[in-house]
Amino acid sequence: MKRVLVAGAGGFIGGHLVRRLKDDGCWVRAVDIEQPHYRETAADDYVQADLRDADTCTSVVDGGFDEIYQLAADMGGMEFISSAEAEIMRNSALINANLADAAGRAGVGTYFFSSSVCVYRDMAADEGVIDEDAAFPAEPDNEYGWEKLYAERLIAAHARRYGFDARIARFENCYGPYGAWHGGREKAPAALCRKVAELPDAGGAIEVFGGGSTIRSFVYVEDLVEAVLVLTRSDETRPTNIGVDERVTIKRLVEIVAEVAGKPVEITAVDGPLGVQARNFSHARIEDLGWKAQHALLDGIGRTYPWIAEQVRAAR
Amino acid sequence: MRRVLVCGAGGFIGAHLTRRLVREGNWVRAVQHTPRPFDEHEPDELLVADLRDPDACAKAVLGGFDEIYQLSADMGGMEFISAAEAEIMRNNALINTHMVEAAAEAGVDRYFFSSSVCVYRDMAPGEAALTEDDCYPAQPDNEYGWEKIYAERMLAAQARTSGFTARIGRFENCYGPGSAWRGGREKAPAALSRKVAEAASGDAIEVFGGGTTIRTFIYVDDLVDAVLLLMRSDEARPTNIGNDEYVSIRELVETTARVAGKDLSITAVDGPLGVQSRHFSHERIRALGFEPRYTLADGMAETYPWVAAQVAAAAETEGTT
């Protein structure tokens, strides 16, 4: 039986990944600084621990692991990334430096790292697709992206130093049930589901930063987790984007949420941090490994909105 | 009286800086990882600590400081940087992460960080001088440079958040008495001084790639002048610290041999070379009034005798010739 460690297992993607690895028949140790946020963990062993600390990293990797999935990070939506940049840079760098070192010393087999498409520069709306190699020369638009870039390189250096396999995925925006939906760390799909759920049944207006003209793509969490496993167990050693080709404006995303919710929704433009204007990434590398997304945005929002609406109701 | 903290005071530049700050009349706490192997720098307080540990950083800043000079880093010459990249990336990120946080919590007024021209991409010979802004988009040639970029940005982010003043000097190759001179962490002027000191007139000395790479070297007293000038200026942007005298490694060997009064030739050997050529703008630091006082010949005249003395002393104690 494969021994697997998931760091950041209390979070949204980490929680889904643990379930998928359990279905796969692995023995799973889950680590997170907090208890599971959204539902009970599926892990065999759940360790609440602060991975910024070097000794803690050494102790959680004790016993040896075939695979380590490193998803622990200080992160959130654009508003959080703008206001907490110094903390993000510090906390995530500490986790990545200490866990890669501990994993190397413990003789891990394969080390997966969840990077982000925040490593790429901003793009013009009419620009073509950019592939993974376009991350260099580097000009990320925010400090979260700089940290991911540094961590990618740090992990690659540790893989060379200790002789383990490193697999690096650059996640695009991911959504689904059992994720952050309020409090400032939620991403656009969850935030918009919440805002629509909070409207009366007759509908109304919701506030959207900049009116919703920015363009994004969103990958459903079960699709993303499948891609993580495919990549980790492949021979692809280069950083690999994980996302889908279905691109929408935030305005269109609001329409989809409204359709799922069955409410008429108007958009009020408000000032706020927007992040990059447009994103358009190549998925040729992950698709070459045989992966293909199974959920269109309408389908995924159909599985996400009811859960968030339930949380909104319960919070009231 | 200013309260000043120097991190990395056990190193070559840190020790020179500490001495200068003491001489200036400041109260100086010096933090270093290991006791200095060479001369003393006589700070008001000496703390031997490992700044990769957050508790050590908190202890270092106790009492609060007007100025913190953060020079502590895991570093060395090209051979070391190539071989120890994972350790460098981790150790330096830990030091910078924890020190910046500790400084912010202690309410530091000014924080100087010693970055490096390793943040720049490689250059073709004959290319126009790179300015500080040419660092972006970023493509450093080694992981040491990537760490410096990350540390620059982390410091700037914390300074914005906490409201202290950050100053970033991008050091070029620095040399002078008191530097590492053997063991793998020494830079070219000290390494070549050692080789020249060990050679007899008429010998050939081994140089990676035959010495065609182009570099500039700044004498340590000049660099310390520039650090103090930048720290107390209004220049908030990263600033190169170096001089405009460009030489090939071959010319450096020739200058050193002249100082030593030896007639030597060069044998090319394979080894890590680093970037082929370097050419940086110094307008930003010069605009603050900085002017180097030492030519390379002047500086090697101070440096070679010191390295030669270390070589002779080591030969005596280690029983080798």
Chai-1 contact restraints between the chains, C-beta under 6 A:
chainA,res_idxA,chainB,res_idxB,connection_type,confidence,min_distance_angstrom,max_distance_angstrom,comment,restraint_id
A,E85,B,A157,contact,1.0,0.0,6.0,A-B,restraint_1
A,A86,B,A157,contact,1.0,0.0,6.0,A-B,restraint_2
A,A86,B,Q158,contact,1.0,0.0,6.0,A-B,restraint_3
A,A86,B,T161,contact,1.0,0.0,6.0,A-B,restraint_4
A,M89,B,M154,contact,1.0,0.0,6.0,A-B,restraint_5
A,M89,B,A157,contact,1.0,0.0,6.0,A-B,restraint_6
A,R90,B,T97,contact,1.0,0.0,6.0,A-B,restraint_7
A,R90,B,E101,contact,1.0,0.0,6.0,A-B,restraint_8
A,A93,B,A93,contact,1.0,0.0,6.0,A-B,restraint_9
A,A93,B,T97,contact,1.0,0.0,6.0,A-B,restraint_10
A,L94,B,T97,contact,1.0,0.0,6.0,A-B,restraint_11
A,A97,B,R90,contact,1.0,0.0,6.0,A-B,restraint_12
A,A97,B,A93,contact,1.0,0.0,6.0,A-B,restraint_13
A,A97,B,L94,contact,1.0,0.0,6.0,A-B,restraint_14
A,D101,B,R90,contact,1.0,0.0,6.0,A-B,restraint_15
A,F136,B,Q139,contact,1.0,0.0,6.0,A-B,restraint_16
A,P137,B,P137,contact,1.0,0.0,6.0,A-B,restraint_17
A,P137,B,A138,contact,1.0,0.0,6.0,A-B,restraint_18
A,P137,B,Q139,contact,1.0,0.0,6.0,A-B,restraint_19
A,A138,B,P137,contact,1.0,0.0,6.0,A-B,restraint_20
A,A138,B,A138,contact,1.0,0.0,6.0,A-B,restraint_21
A,E139,B,Y136,contact,1.0,0.0,6.0,A-B,restraint_22
A,E139,B,P137,contact,1.0,0.0,6.0,A-B,restraint_23
A,E143,B,A157,contact,1.0,0.0,6.0,A-B,restraint_24
A,W146,B,R153,contact,1.0,0.0,6.0,A-B,restraint_25
A,Y150,B,Y150,contact,1.0,0.0,6.0,A-B,restraint_26
A,R153,B,W146,contact,1.0,0.0,6.0,A-B,restraint_27
A,L154,B,M89,contact,1.0,0.0,6.0,A-B,restraint_28
A,A157,B,E85,contact,1.0,0.0,6.0,A-B,restraint_29
A,A157,B,A86,contact,1.0,0.0,6.0,A-B,restraint_30
A,A157,B,M89,contact,1.0,0.0,6.0,A-B,restraint_31
A,A157,B,E143,contact,1.0,0.0,6.0,A-B,restraint_32
A,H158,B,A86,contact,1.0,0.0,6.0,A-B,restraint_33
A,R161,B,A86,contact,1.0,0.0,6.0,A-B,restraint_34
